[in-house]
Amino acid sequence: MLAIDSRTAYATCRRPARPASIADCCSESALNEARAQGLHRSVLLMMYIMLWFLFGIVSAVAANSRGRSGCGWFITGVLLGPFGLILVLVLPKQNVDAVNVADISAELKKCPFCAEMVRAEAIRCRYCGADISSVVNTATSMTQHDKYIQDLQSTNPNTRETAVSALGRMGGDARDSIQALELLTKDPNSSVRDRARWAIEEIKRRSQ
């Protein structure tokens, strides 16, 4: 009996392992296929994102060459893709030189004593040494004057006070705003009332 049991145990140990079932093979194959599909989708997503960023870069370069904001059109290109690029390509080219000249002229004012152009914030002429603190850039004051007049009617007291102060600094160029400023001498806000009185006196003083 012992010999028989030993042979049985030996035969059991030598018995080959059972081959994997068909279900196990199919499960492993499906898992590999799912992994491959996931990798494929990830690659496609990365290519899609890179392509959209490329549209943003091309849109920014095209916008910059037309005198437009490259940063703004980069965002537009990323969000809209090819449609953003088409939009920037159909835009008319902006005259950058004209814009630069306008910006430079807005930063300068003419000294009334020597007729030289100095920076708008200068209080003394660098050429003749005259006091030009009361001189403002006419081009700038004329373009901003209407905006300040509108701001006098704002519901925000800070906006009204800022507009009043700006008109006061314009001096004689804001003579036609005295009537509107006189109405603000009765403003509910005390700061606005005080600034309105100061602005009226300043405009009248510089208009003499």
trRosetta pair geometry for C-beta under 8 A, 3 or more apart (Angstrom, degrees):
i j d omega theta_ij theta_ji phi_ij phi_ji
1 4 5.7 -54 -149 36 34 111
1 5 6.3 32 154 -18 67 106
2 5 5.8 -54 -147 37 32 109
2 6 6.3 33 153 -22 65 105
3 6 5.7 -55 -150 34 32 112
3 7 6.5 29 154 -17 65 104
4 7 5.9 -57 -151 37 32 107
4 8 6.3 33 152 -21 66 106
5 8 5.5 -53 -147 35 33 113
5 9 6.3 32 156 -18 66 104
6 9 5.9 -54 -148 37 31 108
6 10 6.3 31 153 -20 65 107
7 10 5.6 -53 -146 37 33 112
7 11 6.2 34 155 -20 66 106
8 11 5.8 -55 -148 36 29 110
8 12 6.4 32 152 -22 63 105
9 12 5.6 -54 -150 33 33 113
9 13 6.5 31 153 -18 66 103
10 13 5.8 -55 -151 35 32 108
10 14 6.3 19 155 -10 66 111
11 14 5.9 -62 -144 44 31 104
11 15 6.6 53 151 -50 63 92
12 15 5.6 -34 -156 -4 34 118
20 24 4.4 -108 -177 79 104 135
20 25 5.8 120 118 -51 121 87
21 24 4.9 102 57 3 76 99
21 25 7.3 -141 98 -2 44 86
22 25 5.7 -55 -151 38 36 112
22 26 6.3 35 153 -19 68 107
23 26 5.8 -56 -148 38 31 110
23 27 6.3 33 154 -22 65 106
24 27 5.7 -54 -148 33 31 112
24 28 6.5 27 156 -15 65 105
25 28 6.0 -57 -149 38 30 107
25 29 6.3 30 154 -18 65 109
26 29 5.6 -56 -146 39 31 113
26 30 6.2 32 156 -20 66 106
27 30 5.8 -55 -148 35 29 110
27 31 6.5 31 153 -21 63 106
28 31 5.6 -53 -149 34 33 113
28 32 6.5 32 154 -17 65 104
29 32 5.9 -54 -150 36 31 110
29 33 6.3 31 153 -19 65 107
30 33 5.6 -55 -147 38 32 112
30 34 6.3 35 153 -22 66 104
31 34 5.7 -53 -148 34 31 111
31 35 6.5 32 153 -18 63 104
32 35 5.7 -53 -150 35 33 112
32 36 6.4 33 152 -19 65 105
33 36 5.7 -54 -149 36 33 112
33 37 6.4 32 153 -18 66 105
34 37 5.7 -54 -147 38 32 110
34 38 6.3 34 153 -20 65 105
35 38 5.7 -54 -148 35 32 112
35 39 6.4 31 155 -17 65 105
36 39 5.8 -54 -149 37 31 110
36 40 6.3 34 152 -21 64 107
37 40 5.5 -53 -147 35 33 115
37 41 6.4 33 155 -19 66 103
38 41 5.8 -53 -148 36 31 109
38 42 6.4 33 153 -20 64 105
39 42 5.6 -54 -149 34 33 113
39 43 6.5 33 154 -19 65 104
40 43 5.9 -54 -151 35 31 110
40 44 6.4 30 153 -17 64 107
41 44 5.6 -55 -147 38 33 112
41 45 6.3 35 154 -22 66 105
42 45 5.7 -53 -148 34 31 112
42 46 6.5 30 154 -17 64 105
43 46 5.8 -55 -149 37 31 110
43 47 6.4 30 153 -17 65 107
44 47 5.7 -56 -148 38 32 111
44 48 6.2 36 152 -24 65 106
45 48 5.5 -52 -148 33 32 114
45 49 6.5 30 154 -17 65 104
46 49 5.8 -53 -147 36 32 109
46 50 6.3 30 155 -16 65 108
47 50 5.8 -56 -145 40 31 111
47 51 6.2 34 155 -23 65 107
48 51 5.8 -55 -149 34 28 112
48 52 6.6 26 154 -17 63 105
49 52 5.8 -56 -151 36 32 109
49 53 6.5 30 152 -16 65 106
50 53 5.7 -54 -148 39 33 111
50 54 6.3 40 150 -25 64 104
51 54 5.4 -51 -151 32 33 116
51 55 6.7 37 149 -20 63 99
51 81 7.7 26 124 -137 93 105
52 55 5.6 -45 -153 31 36 114
52 56 6.7 40 147 -20 62 101
52 77 8.0 153 178 138 63 72
52 78 5.6 73 150 -151 95 60
52 81 5.4 -64 -121 -95 82 89
53 56 5.3 -49 -152 33 38 116
53 57 6.5 38 151 -19 68 101
53 78 6.2 18 -100 -111 49 99
54 57 5.7 -50 -147 34 35 110
54 58 6.3 31 156 -14 66 106
55 58 5.9 -56 -144 41 30 108
55 59 6.1 32 156 -21 64 109
55 77 4.6 -167 130 173 79 97
55 78 6.9 152 80 -85 94 35
55 80 7.8 -131 137 85 136 63
55 81 4.8 71 72 -151 174 46
55 82 6.0 -99 -123 -64 135 45
55 84 6.3 103 151 61 112 110
55 85 5.5 -104 -160 -39 89 117
56 59 5.7 -56 -145 37 28 112
56 60 6.3 29 156 -21 64 106
56 74 4.6 59 173 -170 95 66
56 75 7.0 46 -140 -70 117 14
56 76 7.7 147 -122 67 78 47
56 77 3.7 156 -105 91 43 107
56 78 3.7 14 -73 -54 132 80
56 84 7.4 12 -95 94 56 149
57 60 5.7 -54 -149 34 30 111
57 61 6.5 28 154 -16 65 105
57 74 6.7 30 -85 -128 36 98
57 77 7.3 -132 13 103 29 150
58 61 5.8 -54 -148 37 33 110
58 62 6.2 30 155 -16 66 108
58 77 6.7 173 62 -154 72 152
58 85 5.8 11 100 -113 113 121
59 62 5.8 -57 -145 40 30 109
59 63 6.1 29 156 -19 65 108
59 73 4.7 -144 142 152 98 98
59 74 6.3 160 81 -96 99 36
59 76 6.2 -133 148 82 151 92
59 77 3.0 -173 20 -69 144 132
59 84 5.0 -15 -103 127 156 105
59 85 4.9 -115 -78 -90 92 65
59 88 5.0 131 -154 10 82 150
60 63 5.8 -55 -144 38 28 110
60 64 6.2 30 157 -21 64 107
60 70 4.1 65 -172 -172 89 84
60 71 7.0 48 -129 -71 116 22
60 73 5.3 160 -94 87 51 93
60 74 3.7 14 -67 -70 123 90
60 77 6.6 -102 -29 12 74 141
61 64 5.8 -55 -147 35 29 111
61 65 6.5 27 155 -18 63 106
61 70 7.2 47 -69 -133 27 113
62 65 5.9 -57 -151 36 31 110
62 66 6.7 16 154 -8 63 111
62 73 7.4 -117 71 140 84 148
62 85 7.0 94 23 -148 152 74
62 88 4.9 114 100 122 119 123
62 89 6.0 -43 176 -78 149 70
63 66 5.8 -69 -152 45 33 103
63 68 3.9 -81 -176 79 90 115
63 69 6.5 -29 146 71 131 40
63 70 5.4 163 83 -98 107 50
63 72 7.4 -135 155 71 162 84
63 73 3.6 143 -30 23 159 162
63 74 8.0 -117 33 -38 135 61
63 88 4.8 -75 -69 -150 87 132
63 91 7.5 38 -116 47 74 150
64 67 7.8 62 -174 -60 31 14
64 68 6.8 -94 -70 63 27 66
64 70 4.0 11 -63 -73 106 113
64 73 8.0 -144 -33 48 67 131
65 93 7.9 -57 127 -123 72 105
66 88 7.2 178 26 177 143 87
66 91 5.7 107 143 95 160 112
66 92 7.5 146 -167 115 120 31
66 93 4.6 -121 -141 -117 80 65
66 94 6.0 85 151 13 73 81
67 93 6.4 93 12 -177 108 66
67 94 3.3 -124 85 70 131 102
67 95 7.0 -1 -51 46 173 11
67 96 4.2 -154 -109 -66 116 92
67 99 6.9 143 -173 10 127 142
68 72 7.4 -98 155 63 97 113
68 73 6.1 68 117 -32 122 134
68 88 7.1 -144 61 -142 154 101
68 91 6.6 21 -47 121 146 158
68 94 6.3 125 -58 5 69 130
69 72 3.9 49 101 18 124 113
69 73 6.2 149 89 -10 69 88
70 73 6.1 -67 -145 46 29 102
70 74 6.2 39 155 -31 66 103
71 74 5.7 -49 -150 25 29 115
71 75 7.0 26 154 -14 61 101
72 75 6.1 -57 -160 34 33 108
72 76 6.5 31 146 -17 66 108
73 76 5.0 -47 -142 39 44 117
73 77 6.0 49 155 -24 69 101
73 84 7.0 149 -169 171 74 109
73 88 5.3 74 -154 -91 135 138
74 77 5.8 -54 -149 35 29 111
74 78 6.5 28 153 -18 63 105
75 78 5.8 -54 -149 35 32 110
75 79 6.3 23 156 -13 66 110
76 79 5.9 -63 -146 42 29 106
76 80 5.8 -11 170 15 69 116
76 84 4.3 160 135 -141 84 124
76 87 7.1 -88 151 69 134 137
76 88 7.4 134 92 -49 133 111
77 80 6.6 -69 -125 55 22 85
77 81 7.1 70 180 -102 55 12
77 84 4.0 -166 -97 107 45 137
77 85 5.9 64 -125 -59 102 74
77 88 7.4 -31 -70 -8 102 136
78 81 7.8 14 -172 -67 17 51
78 84 7.6 -8 19 27 32 166
79 84 6.7 105 64 -58 73 138
80 83 4.2 -95 164 75 108 99
80 84 3.5 130 68 -43 113 94
80 87 7.2 23 102 3 157 129
81 84 6.3 128 52 15 23 99
81 85 7.5 -52 139 -1 40 100
82 85 5.4 -53 -151 37 42 114
82 86 6.3 45 151 -22 71 102
83 86 5.6 -49 -148 34 35 113
83 87 6.5 40 152 -23 64 103
84 87 5.6 -51 -150 32 33 114
84 88 6.6 25 157 -13 66 104
85 88 6.1 -58 -148 38 31 103
85 89 6.3 31 154 -21 65 110
86 89 5.8 -60 -148 36 30 112
86 90 6.6 19 160 -12 66 108
87 90 6.4 -67 -153 38 27 101
87 91 7.0 42 149 -40 62 98
88 91 5.6 -36 -156 5 41 120
94 99 6.8 25 151 -30 112 133
95 98 4.0 37 115 15 120 115
95 99 6.6 152 96 -16 68 84
96 99 5.6 -57 -151 38 36 112
96 100 6.2 36 154 -21 70 106
97 100 5.7 -55 -148 36 31 111
97 101 6.4 31 154 -19 65 105
98 101 5.8 -53 -148 35 32 111
98 102 6.4 32 153 -19 64 105
99 102 5.7 -56 -150 36 32 111
99 103 6.3 32 152 -19 66 105
100 103 5.6 -53 -147 36 32 111
100 104 6.3 31 155 -18 66 105
101 104 5.8 -55 -147 37 31 109
101 105 6.2 27 157 -16 66 108
102 105 5.9 -56 -144 39 29 108
102 106 6.3 32 155 -23 64 107
103 106 5.8 -57 -150 33 29 112
103 107 6.7 21 154 -16 63 108
104 107 5.9 -65 -155 37 33 107
104 108 6.6 13 154 -9 67 115
105 108 5.9 -69 -145 43 35 103
105 137 7.9 140 152 -166 65 127
105 139 5.9 6 138 58 109 161
106 120 7.4 -25 146 -47 50 147
106 137 6.6 108 -158 137 42 157
106 139 6.4 -109 -96 100 62 114
106 140 5.1 105 -150 -81 79 104
107 119 6.4 -35 154 -143 86 74
107 120 5.4 -122 -172 -5 38 113
107 137 7.9 177 131 -75 2 159
108 117 4.7 15 176 -178 132 108
108 118 6.7 148 -153 76 80 25
108 119 6.3 -68 -107 -109 59 31
108 120 6.1 -114 -87 -49 7 80
108 137 6.6 114 90 -108 38 121
109 117 7.2 157 79 -149 23 66
109 118 6.4 -30 66 66 73 74
109 119 7.6 13 22 124 82 20
109 120 5.0 99 -19 -109 104 63
109 122 7.6 -151 50 44 106 99
109 132 7.4 169 101 156 122 129
109 135 5.7 154 143 130 137 103
109 136 6.4 -134 -114 162 148 22
109 137 4.1 -118 -82 -79 96 72
109 138 7.6 120 -133 -5 91 66
110 115 6.1 -8 -177 -152 111 48
110 116 7.2 161 -150 82 67 24
110 117 5.6 -42 -95 -94 66 63
110 118 7.8 120 -122 19 20 74
110 135 7.8 -111 77 169 51 135
111 114 5.0 9 97 47 129 81
111 115 6.5 -79 73 -24 79 11
111 116 5.1 9 27 54 119 73
111 117 7.7 -147 -1 -80 81 15
111 118 5.7 59 -47 -1 101 117
111 125 4.3 56 -113 -107 143 131
111 127 6.7 -153 22 45 160 114
111 128 6.5 158 149 29 152 115
111 130 6.4 122 -168 57 117 120
111 132 5.5 -88 -121 -84 80 148
111 135 7.1 125 -120 76 42 172
112 115 7.7 28 -142 -74 20 55
112 130 7.9 -109 62 111 73 151
112 132 7.2 156 17 -118 85 102
112 135 6.0 -164 -13 -102 105 135
113 125 6.6 -131 52 -7 116 161
113 128 5.2 -133 106 83 120 155
113 130 4.2 103 19 -16 157 166
113 132 7.6 -124 7 -74 108 104
114 125 6.3 140 27 165 118 154
114 127 5.1 -137 92 100 156 124
114 128 4.1 168 -35 -30 133 131
114 130 7.2 172 -10 5 98 125
116 125 6.7 110 63 -164 111 115
116 126 7.9 -104 110 62 137 80
116 127 4.4 72 34 3 160 156
116 128 7.4 159 20 -12 122 96
118 122 4.6 -63 143 38 121 155
118 125 5.7 -145 -39 -128 154 65
118 126 5.8 152 -118 12 118 96
118 127 7.4 -136 -67 -2 113 98
118 132 6.9 111 59 72 142 157
119 122 4.7 113 66 -30 82 102
120 136 7.5 33 -160 -156 93 56
120 137 4.8 -39 -116 -33 112 123
120 140 6.8 34 -128 6 146 157
122 125 7.0 90 136 -90 134 36
122 126 7.0 -82 -145 -28 148 93
122 132 6.3 26 108 75 95 117
123 131 6.9 -18 159 -154 75 69
123 132 6.6 176 -172 68 27 64
123 133 4.0 19 -145 -85 89 92
124 129 6.2 -7 175 -158 107 46
124 130 7.0 173 -154 83 65 32
124 131 6.0 -35 -102 -105 76 47
124 132 6.5 140 -113 24 19 84
124 133 7.6 -3 -52 -47 58 84
125 128 4.9 10 98 49 136 79
125 129 6.1 -58 71 -5 85 11
125 130 4.7 24 17 45 123 79
125 132 5.2 85 -49 -15 86 129
126 129 8.0 34 -140 -71 12 50
131 134 7.7 45 132 8 93 91
132 135 4.3 -40 -173 25 87 124
134 171 5.4 83 -175 -74 91 154
134 206 5.2 -173 -169 -123 126 119
136 140 7.0 -114 162 71 95 106
136 141 4.9 78 123 -54 129 132
136 169 7.0 112 -80 135 130 82
136 170 5.5 -57 9 -133 167 57
136 171 6.6 176 -6 25 116 106
136 173 6.2 -94 62 12 128 141
137 140 4.0 52 91 18 115 113
137 141 6.3 161 83 -16 59 87
138 141 5.8 -59 -140 40 29 108
138 142 6.1 28 162 -21 66 108
138 173 6.8 -174 -122 -101 69 139
139 142 6.1 -58 -148 34 25 108
139 143 6.7 15 158 -12 61 109
140 143 6.1 -65 -152 39 30 104
140 144 6.1 6 161 -1 69 117
141 144 6.2 -68 -138 49 28 98
141 145 5.8 50 159 -54 66 99
141 170 5.0 127 -143 -134 125 112
141 173 4.6 36 140 128 146 159
141 174 7.6 -108 -175 -52 117 85
142 145 5.8 -31 -139 1 27 120
142 173 7.3 -103 -65 -170 67 126
143 146 7.8 -61 179 24 30 97
143 147 8.0 16 138 -4 59 113
144 147 5.3 -60 -160 41 55 115
144 148 6.1 54 146 -23 82 103
144 166 7.2 -95 139 162 125 136
145 148 5.9 -60 -154 35 30 108
145 149 6.5 31 151 -20 66 105
145 167 7.7 86 -137 -109 71 86
145 170 7.0 95 -99 -129 93 167
145 173 6.9 -120 -86 143 129 102
145 174 6.6 -170 -131 -99 104 79
145 177 7.4 -143 -168 -47 95 127
146 149 5.5 -51 -150 33 35 114
146 150 6.5 35 153 -17 66 103
147 150 5.8 -55 -153 36 33 110
147 151 6.3 34 150 -21 66 107
147 163 7.9 -140 122 -119 69 109
148 151 5.4 -53 -146 36 35 114
148 152 7.0 52 151 -35 62 91
148 163 4.3 153 -158 -155 74 91
148 166 5.1 -136 -112 88 135 124
148 167 5.2 162 144 -59 142 94
148 174 7.8 -48 91 -119 143 123
148 177 7.3 -16 107 -114 110 157
149 152 5.8 -40 -164 9 35 117
149 163 7.6 -177 -46 -180 14 129
149 167 7.8 95 -70 -86 62 131
149 177 5.9 -134 -94 -111 94 110
149 180 6.2 105 -144 39 84 174
150 153 6.3 -64 -171 34 43 104
150 154 7.7 69 134 -50 66 86
151 154 5.1 -12 -162 -22 56 120
151 159 5.2 -127 -167 160 101 97
151 160 6.6 -179 145 -96 79 41
151 162 7.0 -64 152 80 144 93
151 163 3.5 173 94 -69 118 142
152 160 5.8 72 -142 -137 40 82
152 163 5.2 -133 -62 109 64 141
152 164 6.9 97 -107 -65 91 77
152 167 7.9 11 -67 -22 117 146
152 177 7.7 170 -45 -163 151 111
152 180 5.3 74 115 156 166 123
152 181 7.4 -101 -128 -81 141 56
152 184 6.4 -102 -163 -56 104 133
153 160 7.9 142 -2 -99 9 101
154 159 3.9 -44 92 95 161 131
154 160 5.4 -153 57 -56 96 78
154 163 7.4 141 7 -7 120 138
156 159 4.0 72 82 7 108 110
156 160 6.9 177 91 -11 58 82
157 160 5.4 -53 -147 37 38 113
157 161 6.1 38 155 -21 69 105
157 187 7.6 129 -127 163 98 128
157 188 7.9 -97 -92 77 124 88
157 189 4.1 114 -140 -57 137 164
157 191 7.0 95 158 63 118 109
157 192 5.6 -111 -159 -42 92 125
158 161 5.7 -53 -145 37 31 111
158 162 6.3 33 154 -20 64 106
159 162 5.8 -54 -148 35 31 112
159 163 6.4 29 155 -17 64 106
160 163 5.9 -58 -150 38 30 109
160 164 6.3 32 153 -21 66 107
160 184 6.7 178 174 -130 119 132
160 187 6.9 163 137 -136 150 151
160 189 7.3 135 71 46 132 138
160 192 5.1 10 109 -122 119 130
161 164 5.6 -52 -147 35 32 113
161 165 6.4 32 155 -18 64 105
161 189 7.3 -89 -56 113 110 139
161 191 5.5 -8 -103 123 140 107
161 192 5.0 -110 -76 -92 84 73
161 195 5.3 105 -147 26 80 159
162 165 5.9 -56 -150 36 30 110
162 166 6.4 29 153 -19 64 107
163 166 5.7 -55 -147 36 32 112
163 167 6.4 31 156 -18 66 105
164 167 5.9 -57 -150 37 29 108
164 168 6.4 31 152 -21 64 107
164 181 6.4 117 -131 -124 93 98
164 184 6.3 -141 -91 114 130 161
164 192 6.5 137 -8 -152 152 71
164 195 4.4 106 107 123 133 113
164 196 5.2 -78 -144 -80 140 64
164 199 5.0 -131 175 -28 82 152
165 168 5.6 -55 -150 34 32 114
165 169 6.5 28 154 -17 65 105
165 195 5.6 -56 -63 -165 80 129
165 199 6.8 -126 -94 -78 27 114
166 169 5.8 -57 -151 36 32 109
166 170 6.8 40 149 -28 63 101
167 170 5.5 -48 -155 23 37 117
167 174 4.3 146 -168 -157 82 155
167 177 5.0 -99 -157 98 140 156
167 181 6.7 -154 102 -73 145 124
167 199 5.5 51 88 -167 95 134
167 203 7.1 -20 144 -68 87 126
168 171 7.9 41 166 -63 39 43
168 174 7.3 -87 -67 68 20 154
168 195 7.2 -124 -20 177 144 82
168 198 6.0 17 -128 114 156 85
168 199 3.1 -110 -72 -119 105 77
168 200 7.8 -51 -102 -14 96 30
168 202 4.3 68 -169 60 93 141
168 203 6.3 -103 -126 -42 53 87
169 202 7.4 -18 -70 141 31 148
170 173 4.5 -94 166 68 105 103
170 174 4.0 100 81 -27 124 113
170 203 7.4 13 78 -103 81 95
171 174 6.8 122 65 24 23 94
171 202 6.7 -94 -99 146 61 89
171 203 6.0 154 -157 -120 29 53
171 205 7.9 -81 -137 78 89 75
171 206 3.2 -74 -154 110 107 158
171 207 7.0 171 166 -52 77 65
172 175 5.8 0 -167 -44 54 105
172 203 6.9 135 -83 -164 31 70
172 206 5.0 -126 -35 118 80 94
172 207 4.2 134 -108 -95 89 69
174 177 4.6 -39 179 29 89 122
174 178 7.7 123 131 -48 79 68
174 199 7.7 -61 111 176 144 106
174 203 5.3 -95 82 -114 97 125
175 178 6.2 -22 -174 -20 46 111
175 203 6.1 161 -92 171 51 116
175 207 5.5 94 -90 -101 114 140
176 179 7.7 -33 176 16 50 100
177 180 5.2 -55 -165 45 67 112
177 181 5.7 70 136 -27 84 104
177 203 7.4 -148 66 -103 93 163
178 181 5.5 -59 -146 39 32 112
178 182 6.3 40 154 -28 67 101
178 200 5.8 90 -141 -128 86 88
178 203 6.0 -155 -80 93 97 146
178 204 7.4 76 -109 -59 135 90
179 182 5.7 -47 -151 26 31 114
179 183 7.3 35 150 -20 59 97
180 183 5.9 -48 -162 26 38 113
180 184 7.1 32 145 -15 64 104
181 184 5.5 -57 -156 36 42 111
181 185 7.3 59 145 -35 66 88
181 196 4.9 169 -175 -158 82 90
181 199 5.4 -128 -144 93 144 120
181 200 5.1 176 116 -68 133 93
181 203 7.7 151 21 8 162 144
182 185 5.7 -32 -161 5 43 116
182 196 7.5 156 -86 163 18 119
182 200 6.6 81 -73 -94 71 141
183 186 6.6 -66 -178 38 44 99
183 187 7.9 78 127 -58 64 80
184 187 4.6 6 -162 -41 66 117
184 192 5.6 -101 -179 154 108 103
184 193 6.8 -163 146 -98 71 47
184 196 3.8 -174 99 -94 106 149
185 193 5.6 75 -155 -149 40 79
185 196 4.9 -143 -69 104 62 129
185 197 5.7 87 -115 -65 104 82
185 200 7.5 -18 -62 -13 120 143
186 193 7.1 79 -65 -110 9 109
187 192 4.1 -62 97 99 156 123
187 193 5.0 -157 49 -62 92 77
187 196 6.7 137 -2 -15 122 143
188 192 8.0 37 61 48 50 128
189 192 4.1 71 81 9 107 110
189 193 6.8 -178 92 -13 56 84
190 193 5.5 -53 -148 35 36 114
190 194 6.3 34 156 -19 68 104
191 194 5.9 -54 -148 36 31 109
191 195 6.3 25 156 -13 65 109
192 195 5.9 -59 -145 41 30 107
192 196 6.1 34 155 -25 65 107
193 196 5.7 -55 -148 32 28 113
193 197 6.7 27 155 -16 63 103
194 197 6.0 -55 -154 34 32 109
194 198 6.5 29 151 -16 65 108
195 198 5.5 -54 -147 40 36 113
195 199 6.0 39 154 -24 69 105
196 199 5.7 -52 -144 35 30 112
196 200 6.5 32 156 -20 63 103
197 200 5.9 -53 -149 33 30 110
197 201 6.5 26 155 -13 63 108
198 201 5.9 -61 -152 40 31 108
198 202 6.1 30 154 -21 67 111
199 202 5.6 -56 -144 38 30 112
199 203 6.2 30 158 -19 66 106
200 203 6.0 -55 -146 36 28 108
200 204 6.3 23 157 -14 63 109
201 204 5.9 -59 -146 41 29 108
201 205 6.1 30 156 -22 65 110
202 205 5.7 -55 -145 35 28 112
202 206 6.3 15 161 -8 64 110
203 206 6.2 -64 -146 44 27 101
203 207 6.1 27 156 -25 64 114
204 207 5.7 -59 -143 34 29 113
204 208 7.1 43 156 -38 61 95
205 208 6.3 -46 -164 7 32 113
